[in-house]
Each structure stands twice: as C-alpha cells, then as structure tokens.
Amino acid sequence: MAETMGVDLATWQGWESGRRPLANVKAGMVLDIRRRLLALGADSCVLRMLDAAMDADRIISATTHPEEIRRHPLADWVHTRDTAHMIAWALNGTTPPALISRSTQSRRGPVAKAPLLSAPDRNTFFSRLRDAADSAVREGEDGLLLHRQALYLCSYDRATEASSWVGHALHARRDLIAARGWTPHWATARSTATALVRLGDSQPLLDFIDRAMVDDDTAETANLNYWAYWLGAIREPQANDGFMRERPTDWEPVRLLRGLANGLHQAPGYVDLYVHSLWALLTSHRWLPLADRELADQIALRTARLLDHDRISVRSRRELSAVAYVLRENRT
C-alpha cells in the first residue's frame, strides 16, 4: 500500500497505527491521499469520515496533553455527530453507525478491531476532560461551549466512580432544564438532558421537551437547527451555539428528515426527542414526504410499529399520530 501511494513504509505504518497523527500532515498531502485512495477504489463514505476522525484525534490529544495547546478545540467549534461517534469509538469501542455495515478484509498479523485507547489513556482523557469542564464554568459566558461539550463527552465514561461524578455534575444543571422556552443556556440544557439519558435517567429529557420546546417557536427552531447541524444537514462549521436560534436558510430538510427517521430505531433511549423533532419538521414542511416517497414509506412503517408499543409517552403517541396523518395526506 505504501508503494502504491508513493509513501515511505514507516510513515504509512505510523498513520495506520496512530503513532503519527494524520492531522499533523500538511493539508496538501492529506488532500492527495484522499483523492489517490478514491481513485484506487476506496469507499467514498469511509473517506468522508476522515475529517471527523482527524477532529476526534485533535480533541483527544488536546485533552490528554493540554500543555501543548493554547485553547481547547471544544471551546471554539461546535462538534458534529460524526466526530462524537469517532471519539466514542476510541473511548469505548462502539463502531460508528456509518461504518457498521462496511465490510473489512482480513489482514496478516495482529490487527486492532477498533482504534480503542488503552485503559490508562482513557482514564487520563476523562480525568482531564472533567478538569476542562470544571474550569470552563469559571470562565462564565466564554466557557459555555467548552463546558457543554466537555460535560456531554464525559457521559461516555463507563467507570462507576466517573459515572457518579458525571451524574452529580449533570444533575447540578437541572435548573437549566426547568427553564421554559428559549434561554441563552438552551443548548446546554438540551445537552444535559440527553447526557442524563445515557446514564439511565430519561425523565429530564421528557421535562425539557415539555417545558423548553413545546409551544415556543424560537426553541423549536433551535431544536431543528441543532439536529440539522448534528446530522449534517447544515454543512458549514459553527463557532458557537448562536446559529441555533436563527431561522434556517441553508440547511437540507430532506437530509434532516432521513437522519431523524433513522434515529427512531437506532437510538431508542431518545425516541421521544426524535418523535417530537420529526413532528415539528413535518408540521413546518408538510411537502417533505413528496420529496422522497421511499423515505416517507419507511417512516410510515416505523411510525406504525412505534404506535403498537406502549413505551412512548402520551405526547409522543399524539405527535406520531399527527406524523402518520401528514404521510397519508401526501399519498392522496
């Protein structure tokens, strides 16, 4: 492979093993590598994940070696779902959904099944990430983004003592979840509620939907913008959470619809949030089912299955019924 790519063997092995971070390579070389791999038949979907992978490497290295950076990357950039999935892959071995169905060929010699960090490295990462979250609180408004994103990533820590810390830190922010409608801390409250679900506490998310989203146009807009960015329907990088309250002008509603539809069965713990968001999207864009008939049929099938179960809330059942009505309306 190194010969085919015209790269020194030790350099290629360093990239594969992570000993030499690809993010440290000159931008022009990274571009050449991607295009050369594509020409050789590499999966374009996998190549697309290189950006998220390098972002994840940067976040992990900046956290484990804070003395080497001037400012944490989580403080200046709203990370995406793909980046979060890449970080989770390194922290607990969970394969990103975008890569699960990709086949891998057997190779000679020992090959790691995942880019999983060693236990000491994971402990260092989470310990220093918790320190970053604590220090961000003392920075006031300037530390909001770092605190929100660091605290969310801390919820990936599966260690018992770490879960206690995260649970305490998240529950200390429950006052944000209790606020009604849009506030400057809305995004923090949303992240807090979703992180608590990962720790097994789903009630704060239900409360957040009822109090901080329903019947508030700004909050509903912020939620769809949040999803659009998280799921890749907004392509432009965002430096802070301010974009969420703006009326959407440059996002892709069909892509957002597809992402929300997939989440209905990929993330059962967040089903109420997915249902409400799907309902809000189709309520404001009733033409969407016509843009992708096959996708609309898939949503109709998943909606029917969910309505047959009793695990969803009363509000979600009502909203799913409204979604089913919009889908039927566009078939006639």
C-alpha positions in Angstrom: 0.0 0.0 0.0 2.8 2.4 0.8 4.4 1.7 -2.5 1.1 2.2 -4.3 0.6 5.5 -2.5 4.2 6.6 -3.0 4.8 6.9 0.7 7.6 5.7 2.9 6.7 2.4 4.6 7.4 3.6 8.1 5.3 6.7 7.5 2.3 4.7 6.3 2.6 2.3 9.2 2.7 5.3 11.5 -0.5 6.6 10.1 -2.3 3.3 10.4 -1.2 2.7 14.0 -1.9 6.3 15.1 1.8 6.8 16.0 2.0 9.6 13.5 -1.4 11.5 13.6 -2.6 12.2 10.1 -3.8 15.6 11.3 -0.2 16.6 11.6 0.4 16.1 7.9 0.4 19.0 5.5 -3.1 19.8 4.1 -2.0 19.3 0.5 -0.7 15.8 1.3 -4.0 14.8 3.1 -5.9 16.0 0.0 -3.6 14.0 -2.3 -4.1 10.9 -0.1 -7.8 11.1 -0.1 -8.0 11.5 -3.9 -5.5 8.8 -4.6 -7.4 6.4 -2.3 -10.6 7.2 -4.1 -9.0 6.5 -7.4 -7.9 3.2 -6.1 -11.4 2.2 -5.2 -11.7 3.2 -1.6 -15.2 3.6 -0.2 -16.2 7.3 -0.5 -18.3 7.1 2.6 -15.3 5.9 4.6 -13.1 8.6 3.1 -15.7 11.2 4.1 -15.2 10.2 7.8 -11.5 11.2 7.7 -12.4 14.8 8.6 -14.4 13.6 11.7 -11.6 11.2 12.6 -8.9 13.9 12.5 -11.2 16.2 14.5 -11.6 13.4 17.1 -7.8 12.9 17.2 -7.4 16.6 17.8 -9.9 16.7 20.6 -8.4 13.6 22.3 -4.8 14.8 22.0 -5.7 18.4 23.2 -7.4 16.9 26.2 -4.7 14.4 27.2 -1.9 17.0 26.6 -3.4 20.3 27.5 0.0 21.9 27.9 0.5 21.6 24.2 -2.4 23.8 23.2 -3.4 27.4 23.9 -7.1 26.9 23.8 -9.2 23.7 23.8 -10.8 22.9 20.4 -14.1 22.2 22.1 -14.2 25.9 23.1 -14.2 27.3 19.6 -16.2 24.9 17.4 -19.5 23.0 17.7 -18.6 19.4 17.1 -20.8 17.1 15.0 -22.3 13.7 15.5 -19.7 12.1 13.2 -16.9 13.5 15.4 -18.7 12.4 18.6 -19.1 8.8 17.2 -15.4 8.8 16.3 -14.5 9.8 19.8 -16.8 7.2 21.3 -15.1 4.6 19.0 -11.8 5.4 20.6 -13.1 5.6 24.1 -15.4 2.5 24.4 -15.0 0.6 21.1 -18.5 1.4 19.7 -18.3 1.4 16.0 -19.8 4.5 14.3 -23.2 3.7 12.7 -21.8 5.0 9.4 -19.2 2.2 9.4 -21.1 -0.7 10.9 -22.2 -2.1 7.5 -18.8 -1.7 5.9 -17.0 -5.0 5.2 -13.4 -5.3 6.2 -10.9 -7.7 4.6 -8.7 -10.0 6.8 -5.1 -9.0 7.1 -1.9 -10.7 8.0 -0.6 -10.3 11.6 -2.4 -8.8 14.6 -4.7 -6.0 13.7 -6.8 -4.0 16.2 -10.6 -4.3 15.8 -11.1 -0.7 16.8 -8.9 2.4 17.5 -9.6 1.8 21.2 -7.4 3.8 23.6 -5.6 1.9 26.3 -7.2 2.0 29.8 -4.6 4.4 31.2 -5.1 6.7 28.2 -8.8 6.6 28.6 -8.5 7.4 32.3 -6.2 10.3 31.5 -8.6 11.6 28.9 -11.7 11.6 31.1 -9.9 12.9 34.1 -8.6 15.9 32.2 -11.9 16.4 30.3 -13.6 16.7 33.7 -11.0 19.3 34.7 -11.7 21.2 31.5 -15.4 21.1 32.2 -14.9 22.4 35.7 -12.5 25.2 34.6 -14.9 26.3 31.8 -17.6 27.0 34.4 -15.3 29.6 36.0 -14.9 31.3 32.6 -18.6 32.4 32.5 -20.1 33.1 29.1 -16.8 32.4 27.3 -16.7 28.9 28.7 -20.3 27.9 27.9 -19.5 25.9 24.7 -16.5 24.1 26.3 -18.4 23.2 29.4 -21.4 21.9 27.4 -19.4 19.8 25.0 -16.9 18.5 27.6 -19.7 17.5 30.0 -21.5 15.7 27.2 -18.4 13.7 26.3 -17.8 12.9 29.9 -21.0 10.8 29.9 -19.2 8.3 27.6 -17.1 7.2 30.7 -18.4 3.9 31.9 -16.3 3.7 35.1 -18.5 3.6 38.2 -16.8 6.4 40.0 -16.8 8.5 36.9 -20.5 8.0 36.3 -21.1 9.3 39.9 -19.1 12.5 39.0 -20.9 13.0 35.7 -24.3 12.3 37.3 -23.6 14.9 40.0 -22.3 17.4 37.5 -25.3 16.9 35.2 -27.9 17.0 37.9 -26.4 20.2 39.2 -27.5 21.7 35.9 -31.1 20.5 36.2 -32.2 24.1 36.9 -31.5 24.8 33.2 -33.8 22.0 32.2 -36.6 23.6 34.3 -36.5 26.9 32.4 -39.3 27.5 30.0 -38.8 28.2 26.3 -35.7 29.7 24.8 -32.9 31.0 27.0 -29.2 31.7 26.3 -28.5 28.4 28.1 -30.9 26.4 26.0 -28.3 24.3 24.2 -26.6 23.5 27.5 -29.9 22.3 28.9 -30.5 20.1 25.9 -27.1 18.5 26.0 -27.5 18.0 29.8 -30.9 16.3 29.3 -29.6 14.0 26.6 -26.5 13.1 28.5 -28.6 12.1 31.5 -30.4 9.6 29.3 -27.1 7.9 28.7 -26.8 7.5 32.5 -30.2 5.9 32.6 -32.3 8.9 33.6 -34.8 9.8 30.9 -37.2 12.0 32.9 -35.2 15.2 32.5 -35.4 14.9 28.7 -39.1 14.5 28.8 -39.3 17.5 31.1 -37.1 19.5 28.7 -39.3 18.7 25.7 -42.4 19.8 27.6 -41.0 22.9 29.2 -38.3 24.2 26.9 -39.5 23.3 23.4 -43.3 22.8 23.1 -45.2 26.0 22.2 -42.1 28.1 21.8 -41.2 29.0 18.2 -37.6 30.0 18.9 -36.9 26.9 20.9 -38.5 24.7 18.2 -36.4 26.4 15.6 -33.3 25.9 17.7 -34.0 22.2 18.1 -34.3 21.7 14.3 -31.2 23.7 13.7 -29.4 21.7 16.4 -30.4 18.5 14.7 -29.6 19.8 11.2 -26.0 20.6 12.2 -25.6 17.4 14.3 -26.9 15.2 11.4 -25.0 17.0 8.6 -27.9 18.9 7.1 -26.0 22.1 7.8 -22.6 21.7 6.2 -20.9 24.9 7.4 -18.9 24.7 10.6 -20.2 26.7 13.5 -18.1 28.5 16.1 -20.7 28.7 18.8 -24.4 27.8 19.6 -25.7 31.2 18.4 -26.7 29.8 15.0 -29.5 27.6 16.6 -31.9 30.4 17.2 -31.7 31.8 13.6 -34.4 30.9 11.0 -33.0 28.1 8.8 -32.0 29.3 5.4 -29.2 27.0 4.2 -29.9 23.5 5.6 -31.2 20.4 3.8 -34.6 19.4 5.1 -34.6 16.0 3.2 -31.3 15.1 4.8 -32.6 16.1 8.2 -35.7 14.0 7.7 -33.6 11.0 6.8 -31.5 11.4 9.9 -34.4 11.8 12.2 -36.1 8.7 10.6 -33.0 6.6 11.2 -32.8 7.8 14.8 -36.3 6.4 15.6 -34.8 2.8 15.7 -31.1 3.5 16.1 -31.4 5.4 19.4 -34.4 4.0 21.3 -33.4 5.9 24.5 -34.1 9.2 22.7 -37.2 8.2 20.9 -39.4 11.0 22.5 -36.9 13.6 21.3 -36.8 12.1 17.8 -40.6 11.8 17.6 -41.1 15.4 18.7 -38.5 16.7 16.2 -39.9 14.6 13.4 -43.3 16.0 14.2 -42.0 19.6 14.2 -40.2 19.2 10.9 -43.2 17.7 9.1 -45.5 20.2 10.6 -43.4 23.1 9.3 -42.5 21.4 6.0 -45.6 19.4 5.0 -44.3 18.9 1.5 -41.3 16.8 2.6 -42.9 13.4 2.1 -43.3 14.2 -1.5 -39.5 14.8 -1.9 -38.7 11.2 -1.1 -41.5 8.8 -1.4 -39.4 5.8 -0.4 -38.3 7.5 2.8 -41.8 8.5 3.6 -42.9 4.9 3.3 -40.1 3.8 5.7 -41.2 6.5 8.2 -44.8 5.4 7.9 -43.8 1.8 8.7 -41.6 2.8 11.7 -44.4 5.1 13.0 -46.9 2.3 12.8 -44.6 0.0 14.8 -44.0 2.6 17.5 -47.7 3.2 17.9 -48.1 -0.5 18.5 -45.8 -0.3 21.6 -46.6 1.3 25.0 -43.0 2.5 25.7 -43.6 6.0 24.3 -45.2 8.9 26.2 -48.7 10.2 25.7 -47.4 13.3 23.9 -45.2 11.2 21.6 -48.2 9.0 20.7 -50.2 12.1 19.8 -47.4 13.5 17.7 -46.8 10.2 15.9 -50.4 10.1 15.0 -50.0 13.6 13.5 -47.0 12.4 11.6 -48.9 9.4 10.2 -51.7 11.8 9.1 -49.2 14.1 7.2 -47.8 11.0 5.5 -51.2 9.7 4.5 -52.2 13.2 3.3 -49.3 13.3 0.9 -50.2 9.9 -0.6 -53.6 11.0 -1.8 
